Amino acid sequence: SSNFGSSHFGPRADLRSRAAGMARSSPQCHGLGPLLLISVNLLFVQAAGLGGLSTGSEASATARSLSAASSSASGRRLSEDAVPVTDTTTTTTPEVVVVQVVAENMAMPILLEALEMAKAVGVSGDTTAAAESVAKVLAAADVLWLAEVAVVTGDDLPGMSAKFSGWNAKAVNDALKNAARGGVPEQEIQDARSVVQTKVQTWLSTAAEAVSSNRSTDNMHDLALAIESATTLGVSDAAITVATATFEEQLQANFSAADVDFVAHILVCAERTHAKVPDSIAGWKGAVAALNAALDVPEGSSYAYQTYLDALQRASAASFPATETFAQVEAAAKAIAFAQIDVASIAMGDDESFQSHATRLMEALERAATVGFNETLLAPMRAQARQSAETGLQQAMANGLSRVAEISRAMSLADRTGISTNEMHQTLRGRIQAALQRATSASITSSSSAADLPGNRRLSSSPSGSALSETAEQLADAIYAALLLGLGTQEDLDAAKQAFQALFEIDFTVDNFTYLEFLLSLCDKAHVPPPANLQQWHEVAKGARVAAGTDVSSNGACQMFHEAVRRSTDVGLPAISELLEVKARAQACASTEVSEAVQVSELLRALSDARASGVDMTALASVESQARTLAAEKLARSLTLELTDARPFIDAWEVAEVAGVPAQDITAARASVKGRAVARVTTAMTAADGMKSAEAIKELGEAMKFGLKLGMSQPDVEAARELYSRQLEADFVGVDMAFVEQAVESADAAKVAVPADLSSWAAAFTKVSHFATETIDDKITMQSAVEALDFARSSGMPEPPEMITLSDKVKTKATADLQAATTGQSAQVLQQAVDSAIKAGVPESDLSAAREVLAASLP
């Protein structure tokens, strides 16, 4: 059992002996699952305050003896005038302050759940009276029995957490709640809770005093547990505030490396108390974890250094002291950093560029500086890094603006190594400005000759093409360099961009298409958006090239060819070689599709593909005539179809239009079907008017849906919609709920707004009618059925017959479950419960029904 008040433990004599054995063999009890840590000093309060113990002389004696036992000297057993103990030879030691109790019977929660469900669905009478009696007896017996098996010692609550893992304050709360569910008077529960709170408040005060005098780990843990328990059990906020303040005061000390373990422990305790933790130690817990994790990383792994560095930085950010663990991680990081700054590693590799060499050295220097290496030791390496960076910069500058990204990296690396780049910036600024002006002028002069480029060949094979392309590339490079390095005037940049845009102001054809694509590839570098129509050409051309490279026999190839041809036609793509090849393939596919078409729709689609791909349609004139005949026949057949689905009619009209069936024939067919649709709506309106028939309102909704899809005239639609709306405004009673459900369901198709209350009623009726026909034979179905009834009642829905049926079903099921739970107690368990209840002073009136159940269960 998850709490000590929710089950009946028995047989008492056997468990009492076992409990004493547990106490002797396991003074440090652990585990909060089915095993509960229960304090003696709490249990006597429960025995005195719960289960009707306020009456009867024997009950008073029990309470007095337990109260006396709680304050007795160390090591005493239960006094003989208290509840009798079968094993009178059992003794305890002063260390034993708690006992583990095993819950062997789940009768109490099962019975309470069945009783509450029965009351919820309206079950009453002898069945619930008997169950309430048994529940009250079990509640009183449980609480009293817990007191009987408790082992009393001289230790009190304060200080117990220093020896044990803690006691379950939540279990005490749950026990009190179950006592209330079992029928124990509210005043007795409140009295018990008050005594518990007083006891815990004493513990809280004592624990705070102990911490103030001795800030030990045990005392801090004890105070944290006391604060947590006091919060759970509702002890006064003032007492908790004072204790929490005491706890927080201990966190303000100046801690050193010797206190790390203590701080880590009390930070865990602080999480339980929600105490405010000073920033100076808040990160210590995470720092300890990071440093320990760093020591677990293999030294030779590629990520070892970064792990060490991250741990050290986290520890430093948390103001973590220089512990032995910190020193070990720091030493490991230094060892790796030192290995990267020895003489051999400083030398430049055979296949290493000056820039990569300088970059490697700077990374090693920065690592070494991070872990505290002396700058004097690093000076030779820094000089070598500066020399390589300077040489790399000179090489990059010699390459011109075509490799401006390399120049930018070299400039950044030079700044990183401490080289002054002011002079080089001036040089670059002059170069870029000159390049911008030169390229702008050249592009303006030469753009007019672009239309004279020879056929669709690579630019390198055409001198004219090569010159134009080179001019465009130089202009794009100059713009890119100016923007990347932040050099060049805005005026020069604007002029250069306008010049680049002007390169597109010619008529592009298949003859200069390669030049166009080259220009488009430079747009990103020049930071100039390409013309939208030319960019579309480029995208469609890429698709055509993909299609041209696709195997004709592959799945979906013909569809790809047709799509590529259609897209090229839509955007007006010049007839590049790849497009011509794709068109030829599309024509072959279309011819095959025409010959293999079975349905008229397939034939029409194949003819459309053939026409789009450029097939000579004169050769297919007979096929087009055949398609037109088939479409006309399909149109004629549609006039005889039932008015159940609008799609076949619409499909017949569309096919007829595509096939070229005379327009007057299509118009006549449309008018005929629409006339039938209007007649159907009119008939449905007559049947539904003034009637609360689910079938009639469903037919009206479907007729309107059909008519709307076929384009029924607005006056006809409005008349039907007004009638439908009036039907939803009527006064409804329970027997009308099937009509409401159907009306709400069909309203969306009819495009009619539904009042919110009717939507709720329809949803409620759907649930209720479903469960009214279901077999309710398990807990989940039962719960769902009850929820359906609750939802129906809360919606205000008039009570339909299905709701009455369901209500009777759940009452029958709840009654059966309650009887099973009531009579399902074993005779032995119930007899013990009755005996304990008598001892606790439970009135005879509360025992009568339980005695009857007991008598019925005996053989």
N, C-alpha and C positions, 0 to 999 in steps of 0.2 A: 504494500500500500504506500502511496506517495505521501500520506500524512497520518498521524496517529489518531485522528478523530474520525476517519472515514471507513473503518473496518472493525469487525468484531474479532477479538483474539480468543481463542479457546482451544483446548481445555485449559482452564486457568491454573490448576495445580501443576500440570506438566510444564507449562510455559514459565510459571513462576520459578520452578526449579532450574529450568534451562537458563533463564535470565540471570539468576544468581551465578550459575556456572560461567556464563559469558563475562560477567563482571570480574570474577576471580581470574579467568584466563586471559582476558584482554583489557587491561586498564586503559589502554589508549585505543578507543574505538574510532573507526573511520568508516566512511561510506554514507552517502545520502540518498541512495536509490531505494530499494525495498527495506534497507536497514536504517532506522531512525535514531538519531542521538537525542535522547529525551532527558531533561533535567529533573531530578527529584523535586527540587524546590518549586518547579512549575507544576509538576503533577499533583502535588497536594492541593494546590490552588484549584486545579481543574476538578479534583474530586470533591472539594468543598463547595465549588461554585456552580457545577454543572449537574445535569441529570436529576434534578429534583432533590438534592441533598439538604435542602433547607428545612425539611420536616423529618420527624422521627428521631427518637433518642439515640438509636444506634448510629444514624447518619451523623449526628452532632458529635458523638464520641469518636467516630472515625475521623472527622475533620479536626477535632482537638488533638488526637494522637498524631495525625500526620503533621499538623502545625508544630507540635512539640518536637517531632522527629527532625523537622527541617532545621531546627536551631540547636540540636543536641550536640554533645561533644563528639570529637573525631572517633570514627570506628564503631559507633553503636549500631545495633540492628533495630529493625522495627520493633517497637514495644509490644508486649503481648496483648495490651488492651486495644491495639490498633487492629487493622484487618488481619485475620489469622494468616500465617505463612506455613505452608505444608512442610517445607524443609527447614526445621528450626535450628539445624546445626550450621546453617550458612552464616558466614561472617564476611566482613568486607574490610578493606584497607582504606586509610585516609585518602589515597590517590583516586579511589573510584568515585567519580561524581556523576557519571552517566551510565546508561545501560542501553544495549541494542535490543530492540524488540522486533520480532519477525511477525508480520501480519499474515495469518493463515486463512482468513476468510474474507471475501469481498461482499458479504451479504448486505452491509449497510449502504454502500453507494448504489448497488443495484436496486435495492428497495426504495431508496430516496428518489432515484431517477424515475422509476416506474410510478411512484406516488405523485410526483410533480407532473409527469406527463398526463396521468389520469385526471388530475385536477384541471390541467390546462384545457382538456377536451370536454370537461363537464361531467365526468364520472363522479358519483356521490353515493351515499347510503352505507350499507353495512360493509361493503368491500373496502372503501376508503377508510372507514372507521377502524376496521381491524388492522389495516396497514399502518395507520397513524399510531395505533397502540403498540404494535410491534416495533415500529421505528423509534418510538420514545423509549421503550424498554431497552432496545439495543444501544441507543445513544447513552443512556444512563449507565448501562453495564460496561460499555467500552471505557468510558472515562474513569469509572471507579476501578475497573480491573487494572488500568494503567498505573493507578496509584498503588495498588496492591503489590505489583511486581517491581516497583521502583526500589532501588537500593539507596538507603540514606547514609550519608557520611557527614563528617564535621565540616567539609569544605562547602562554601557557598558559591553562588554564581560568580561573583567577582574573582578573577584569577583563573577560572577554569579553562579559558581559551589558551592560556600559556602552556597547558599540558596536552590539550586535545585540538582536533581540527575545527571544532566549533559545534554549536547546537543549532537546530533548525527552527528559527523564529517563524518562518513561513508555515511550518507544520503546526505551530501553536495557533496561528490565525486560521488555518484550514480546519483545525479541530473545533474551534469556536463556531465557525460557519456551519460545519456539519451538525453540531449540537443544535443550532438554531433550526436547521432543516429537519432535524429529528424531533422537534417539538419541545425542546427544553425552554423554559420560560426566559424571556428576554432579560428580565432583571437579574436572574442568576448568571446569565452569560456576561452581562455588564459587570457584575460584582467580580466574577472570575478574571475578566480582562483588566479590571482596575488593580487587582492584587498582583497580576502578572506585570503590569506596567510599573507598579511600585517597586517590585523586586528588581526589574531591569534598570529602573532609574537609580536604585542603590548601587547596582553593579556599575552603571555609567559613572557615578560620582566617585566610587572607590577606584575605578580604573584610571580616571583622570588624575586623582591624587597620586596614584602610583607612578604615573608618567612624569608628573611634576617633580617628584623626588628622585626618580631614577629613569632616565631616558634609555631603557634597554629595548632590545628587539621584542622580547616577550611582552613587555608592558605596552609597547606601541601597538603590537598585534592585538592584545587584549582590549585596548581602548577602541581600536578600529572595529573590532567585532561587536563591542558594546554599542557603539554609535550606530552601526548597521542594524543591529537587532532592535535598538530603541526606535529607529526610524520605521522599521517594518511593523512593530507592534504599537505604533502611535503614541509613544511617550511624548510628553510636552515639548514643544519646539524650543522653549527656553533652555531646558536641560540639555537638549541636543546641541544647541548653539554654543553653550558654555563648554561642553566637552569637545566639540569640533574646534573651538578657538584654542583650547589647550593643545590639541593635536597639531594645529597649524603653527603654534608657537615653537614646537620642537623642530619644525622644518626651517626655521630662520637661523639656525646655528651656522657657524663657520666650519663647514665640513672639509676634511682633507682626504688624501689618498687612503688613509687607514679606515675611513668611514664609508668607503664605496659600497661594500656589501650591506651595511646597515641602511644606507640611503636607498639602495635598490629595493630592499625589503619594505621599507616604509612607503616607498612610492606605490608599490602594489597595494598596501593598506590604504593609502590615500585615495586610490581609485574606488575602493569600497565605501569610503566615507564622503566622497565628493568634496574633500577638503581642497583649498586653494594651495597650489604648489608654487613656491618662488621660482622665478625664471632661472635663477642661478643653479638650480639642481633639476629642473624639469626635464632636461635632455639627458640626464645621466643614465637612465635606464636604456634608452636607445643607443647611447654611446657604448655602453658595456656590450650590448648585443652586437653592434657593428665591429668592435675590436675583437671580440671572440670569434665572430664569423671570419674576419680577416686572417686570423691565425690558422683557420682550417683550410685556407686556400693553398694549394701546392705552390711552392716557391718558383718553380720553373714554368708555371702556366702563363699564357699570354695576357691574362687579365689580373695577374697577381699585383702588379704595381698600382694599377688604378684602384683595385680593391683596398690596398693599404692606404693609399692617398685619401680615398673617400672616407674611410674609417677615422683617419687622423683629423681630417677636416671637420667631420661630424663631432668628434670629441672636443676639438678646439672651439667650435661654435657653441657647445654646451658648457664651456668653462670646466671641462673635465680635468681632474688633477692628474699628475704624472704618475700613474700607477705602473706596476711591473708589466702588465699587459700592454699598456700604452707604449712603454719603452721597447717591448719586443716588436711590436708592429712598426714603430719608428725605425728601429735598427734594420728590419727587413726591407723597408722602403729605401733606406739609405744605401744598403748593399746593392740594390738594383740600380739606383741612380749613380753610384760610384762606378759600377761596371760600364756605364755609358759615357764616362768622361775620362777614361784612361787614355794613354798615348795612342794605342792601337785604334781605338774607336774614333779618335779625332781625325785620323787620316782620311782622305777622300778616296772612295772606291773607284775601281777601274771603269765601271759602267754607270757611275753616278754623275749627274750634272751638277754645276755649281749651285744652282738654286735648290736642288734636292739635298745637297750636302749641307748648305747653310740652314735649311729647314730642319734637318735631323739634329744638327748641333744645337740649334735654338731650343728645340723640344727637350733635349737632354739637359741643357742649362736651366730651363724653367723647372724641370723636375728636381734638379739638384738644389735650386734655390728654395723650392717648396719644403724640402726636408731639412733645410738649415745648413747647407754647405757654405764654407767660407768663400767670400768673393775672390780673395787672392788666389785660392786654388783653382778657381774657374776662369781666371783672366786669360791664360793661353788659349783656352778653348773658345772664349768669346771673341778674341782677336781673329782666330781662324774662321769663325762663323761670319765675321764682318768682311773679311777678305773675299770669301766665296760669294757672299751676297752682292758685293760690289762688282765682282767679275761677271756674275750672272746678270746683273742689271745692264752692264755695258753690252753684253751679248744680245740681250733682248732689245735694246735701243737700236742696235745695228740691223735688226730684222725689219725695221720699218713698221708702219701702222697696220700691216696685214696681220700681225700677230699681237694685237693690242692687249689681248687678255693676258699674254705672257708678260708684257711690259707692266701691266697692272699688278700682277703677282710679284714681280721683281721689285717694284716700288714699295709695296707693302712689306716685303721681307727686308728691304733696306731700312725702312723706318723702324722695323722690329729690332734690327741689330744696332741701331743708333747712328746710321749713316745719314748725313744731311742730303736731302733730295731737292732742295730749293732750286739749284741751278738746273737740274735735269727737268724739273717741272717747267721752268721757263723755256728750255729748249723744246720740250714737247708741245707747249702751248703754241709756239711759233710754227712748228711743223704741222700741227693740226689745223691751225688757221689757214696756212698756205694750202694744205691739202683740200680743205673744204672749198676754198675759193677756186682752186684749179679744177677740182672734180666737178663743181657746179657749172663752171664755164664750159668744160668739155662736154658735159651731158646735154646742155642746152644746144650746143653747136651740132652735136651728132645725132640727136634723137630723131630728126627728120628723115635720116637715111635708114631708119630701122625697117621701114616698109619694103625696102628694096632687097632684104635678105634673101638669099637663094633658098631652095627647097628644104624640106623637112629633114635636115641633116644635123649632125653634131656640130656645135659652134666651132670647135677646134678645126674643122675642115673648111671653114669659111673665113677668109681674112676679114671681110666686112663684119661678119658676126663676131669674130674674136675681138675686134676693136671696140664694138659697141658693148659687148659683154664686159670687157676689161674696164671700160669707162664706168659702167653701172656698178661694178664691184668696188672700184676705187671710191666712188661716192658713198656707197654703203659703209665701207671700212672707215672712211673719214668721219661720218656721222656717229658710228658706233664708238670710235675712239674718243671723240669729243664728249659723248655722254658718259662713257665708262670712267674716264679719268677726270671728269668735271672741268674740262678745259674747252676753249673756244667760246666765242661770243654768241649770244642768243640770236643776233641778227644773221650771223653766218650760218648757224644751225637751221633757222627758218628758211633761208634761201636754198640751202642744200636739200632740205626735205621737199620743198616745192619743185626743185629740179628733178628729184627722184620721181615724184608723182607725175611729172610731165612725160616721163619715159613711157607711161601707159597710154598716152593720148594719141595713139595711132590705131589703124585698123589691123587687128590681128586675124590672120587666116591660118590655114594649114601650112602655108609656106614659112611663116615666122613663129609657129607655135612653140618650138623648142626655146627660142629667145624669150617668149612670154613666160614660160615655166621657170626659166632661169631668173628673170626679174622677180617673179613671185617668191622664189626661194630666198631673195635678199631682203624682203620686206621686214622681217623681224629684226634683222641687224640694223636696218635703216630707221626702225621705229616709225614706219609709214604703213597705214592700213591698206591692203590691196583693194582694188575695185571689186565690188561684190559680184558682178556678173563674170568677171575674169577668174575670180576665185572659184566660182561654181564650175567654170570650164575645167579648171585644174582638178577639182574633186571628182567630177564626172569622168574625166580622162583617166584618173587613177582607177576608177571602177571598171572602165572599159579594158584597161590593161590587165586587171585581175581576171576579168571574164575571158580575155583572149588567151590567158595562160591556163585556163581550166580545161580539164579533160572533158571531151564531149560526152563520154559515156558515164561520167560521174553523176551521182544522184542530185537532182535539182539544177543540172547544168543548163537545160533549156530555159527554165524560169529565169536564171541569172542572165542569159543572153537577151531575152526579151526585155527584162528590166533595164539592162544597160542601154539598149537601143532606145527605149522610151525616154529615159533620163537625158540622153544625148539630144534627142529631138526637142524635149521640153526646154533645154537651156541653149539650143542652137549651137552645139559643139561642132567645130570644123571637122571635116572628114579625115581625121588622122588615121594612120595605117591600122592601128589596133581596132579602131571603131569599124573600119571596113571589114576587117576579119570577123568581128563579132556579129555584124549584120549578116554576113554570109552564113554563119552558123545558125543565127536566129531564123533565117529563111528556111534552112533545111529542117529545123525543128518544127516550124509552123506547118510545112508541107506534110510531115509525118503526123502531126496532131490532127490535121484536117481529115486525113485518110482513116485515122483510127477512132475518131469521135463517135460516140454512141448516142448520148443525149443531145438534145438540141442546144442546151446551154453550153456543153463542151464544144460543139461545132461552132457556135458563135464566138466563143472565146478564141478558138484556133484561127478563125477567119480574122478576128481583130489583131491577133499577133502577126498573122501573115501580112496584113495591110500595113501595120506599123513597121515591120522589118523590110518593107519595100518589095514584096512579092508582086509579080504582075497579076493583078486581079482579074484580067480578062480571061485567063486560063481557069479561074475559079468561079466564073459566072454561074455555071450550072449548080455548083455547090451552094452558092449564095441563094439561088432560087429554091433549092431543096430546103435550106435552113428557114427561109421565109414561109414555105408551106408547112413545115413542122411547127413553127411558132404560131401560125394561124390556127392549126389544129389544137394546139395546147390552149390557146385563148378560148376557143369554142368549148373545150372540155371544162374549163374553169366555170362556165356558166351553169353547170349542173352540180357543182360541189356544194356540200352542206356549209352553212355559215358558222363554222366552228373555229376556224383558224384563218386569219387574214393573210398569212404569208403566201399560200399558193396563188391567191388572186393577184397580189402585188407582183409576185414572180412572173406570172403569165403576162401581165401588162408590160413589165420591163423587158422580157424576152421578145415580145412582139415589137416593141419600139426599136430594139437593137437590130432585129432581123429585117426591119423595113416593112412590116405589115401596114396596110393602109391606115391612116390616122382615124378615118371615120369608123373603121371596125373596132379599133381600140376604144374610142370614145363611147361607142354603143355598148361595148362590154362593161366599161366602167359604170355607165349610167344604170345598166341592168342590175349589177351587183349592189350598187349604192341604194337603189330602190328597194331591193330585198332587205338590206340592212336597216333602212328606215322603218320598214314594215315590222321587222323583228323588234326594234326598239319600241314602236307603238304598241305592239301586242304585250310586251313585257311591262310597259307602263300601266296598261289596263289591268293586268294581273296583280301588280304590286300596289296599286293605288288603294290606300286605306287598309291594307292587309299586313299583318305581321308574320309573314311567311318567309322562312329562311330560303326555301327554294325559289320563291318569286323574286326576292331581292337579289339573290345570286344571279338569276337569269337576267335581271335588269342590268346589273353591273357588267356581266359578260357581253350583253348586247351593246351596251355603250362603249365598252373597250373595243369591240369589233368595229363598230361604226366610226369611232375616232381614228382608228388606224387606216380606214379606207377614205378618210377625209369627209365625213358626214357634215352637212351644212350646219352652221352655227345655231340657227333657230331651233332645229331638231335637238341639238346637243343641249341647249339651255333648258328646253322644256323638260327633258329627261332628268337633267341635273337638279332642277327645282323640285321635281317630284321626289327624287332620291333624298334630298336634304330635308324635305318635309317628313319623310319616313323616320329620319333620325331625331326629329324634334318631338315625337310622340311621348306619351307617358307609358312607362314600362313597368311590368310586374315580373315576378320570378319566372313564370313560364315563358316569358319573351326573351330570355337570355340567349337561346340558340339563334334567334333572329338577330339580336344585337351582335353576336359573335360574327355571323355571316355578313351582316351589313358593314361592319368595320373592316372585315377582310377584303370585301369587294370594293370598298370606297376608293382605294388608291387607283384601281384600274379605271374607275368611273370619273376620276379627278374631282372627287367631292371631299370637302373638309369634314372631319369628324370631331365632335365635342370631346374634350379631354376625359370627362367622366365615362363616356361610352367606351373609349379606348381602354380605360382601366377595367371596366366591367367585362369587356370582351376577353382581355388577358386573364382576368380572374376566372371567368367561366371556362376558358380553355383548360386551365390547370385543374379546376374542380371536377369537370366532366371527365378528364383523363383519369384521375385517381378514383373517381366513383366507379369505374369499371375495372380498376386494377386490383390484384390480390395483394393485400397488405400483410405480409408475413415476415418482414424483417425490420430492423431498427431504422435503416436509412429511408426505406419507403414510408415508414410511419412518420418520421420526422418531416419528410417532404410533403406528405399529405396534410399534416397539421399546419405547415407553413402555407400551403395552398388555401386552407380554410381561413387562416389569419389574414392573408392577403385579400381574400374575398370580402371578409367583414370590414377590413379597413378601407376598402374601396367604396363602401356604401352600396354595393350591388344588391338589388332585391334578391331574396333567397329563392333560387330555383329548386326543383325537386332533386336534381343531382347533388346539391349542397346538403340537403337533408340526408340523402343516402350516404354521402361521404361522412357526414358527422356521426351517423349511427355506426358506420364501419370502424372509425377510429375509436369511438367509445367502446365498442366490443373488443377491439384489439387491446386498448389500454386496460380494460377490466381484466382481460385474460392475463396480460403481462403482470398486473398488480397482484392478482391472485397467485400466480406462479411465484412471484418474488416474496409474497407474504407467507405462503405455505411451503416455500422451498427451503426454509431454514431447517437444518437437521434438528431432531428432537433434543440431542445432547447440547448443541449450541444454544437453542432457545431456552432450555431448562436453566442453563447457566446464566443466561441473560435475565430471566425472571428472578432467579435467586439474588443476583446482584442488584436488580432494581428494587426488590423488597428491602435488601440491606441498605440501599441508598435512600429509602423512604418514599419511593414512588407511590402515589395513591392507588388504592385498589381499583378505583374507577378506570385508571389508565392501564391496569393489568388484565382486566377481564377478557378483552378480546384476544390478547396474547395468550392467555390460558386456554381459550377455546381453540386457537390455532395449534397450540401445543398438544391439546387432547386429541385433535384430529390427526396429528402426525404420529402419535404413538401407535404401535401395532396392537 
